[in-house]
């Protein structure tokens, strides 16, 4: 089972501001703890969190799932399975 990584980059240099790692083994339980900003970004891009949990259970699912750029806030959020 893959871990979900949510990385938030901020500022003009797009420095890594924060990283959230949700271990695959507890993802079903931890899905309720995902930061609101990340859930909103996923939803905005049409990604269902329950579907993400199911996808993480597939051994062949790896890599970047979505990258959301907010140009007004100069922020980028990357969600991946690792």
C-alpha positions in Angstrom: 0.0 0.0 0.0 1.4 3.4 -1.0 1.9 6.4 1.2 0.1 9.6 0.2 2.4 12.7 0.2 1.0 16.2 0.1 3.5 18.9 -0.5 2.8 22.6 -0.4 5.2 25.1 -2.1 4.9 28.8 -1.4 6.4 32.1 -2.4 8.1 33.4 -5.5 10.9 30.8 -5.2 8.3 28.0 -4.6 10.1 26.8 -1.5 8.7 23.7 0.2 6.6 25.1 3.0 5.1 21.9 4.3 4.8 18.2 3.7 2.1 15.8 5.0 2.8 12.1 4.7 -0.1 9.7 5.4 1.2 6.1 5.7 -0.7 3.7 3.4 -1.4 1.3 6.2 -3.6 3.8 8.1 -4.8 5.8 5.1 -8.5 4.8 5.5 -8.5 6.0 9.0 -6.3 9.0 8.4 -8.3 10.3 5.5 -10.4 12.3 8.0 -7.2 14.1 9.1 -6.1 15.4 5.7 -5.7 19.2 5.9 -8.7 21.1 4.6 -6.6 23.0 2.0 -5.5 19.7 0.5 -9.1 18.2 0.5 -10.3 21.4 -1.2 -7.5 21.3 -3.8 -8.3 17.6 -4.6 -12.0 18.3 -4.8 -11.5 21.3 -7.0 -9.5 19.1 -9.4 -12.3 16.4 -9.3 -10.4 13.9 -7.2 -12.5 12.0 -4.6 -10.6 11.3 -1.4 -12.3 7.8 -1.1 -11.1 7.0 -4.6 -7.6 8.1 -3.6 -7.7 5.7 -0.7 -8.8 2.9 -3.0 -6.1 3.8 -5.5 -3.4 3.7 -2.8 -4.2 0.0 -2.2 -3.1 -0.9 -5.7 0.5 -2.0 -5.7 1.1 -0.6 -9.2 -0.2 2.9 -8.4 2.8 5.3 -7.8 3.7 8.8 -8.8 2.1 12.3 -9.0 -1.7 12.3 -8.9 -2.3 16.0 -9.1 -0.5 19.4 -9.0 -2.6 22.5 -8.3 -1.2 26.0 -8.8 -2.9 29.0 -7.2 -1.3 32.0 -8.9 -3.1 34.5 -6.7 -1.6 33.0 -3.6 1.7 32.0 -5.3 1.2 28.5 -4.0 1.4 25.0 -5.4 0.1 21.8 -3.9 1.4 18.4 -5.2 -0.3 15.1 -4.2 1.4 11.9 -5.0 1.5 8.2 -4.1 5.0 6.9 -3.0 
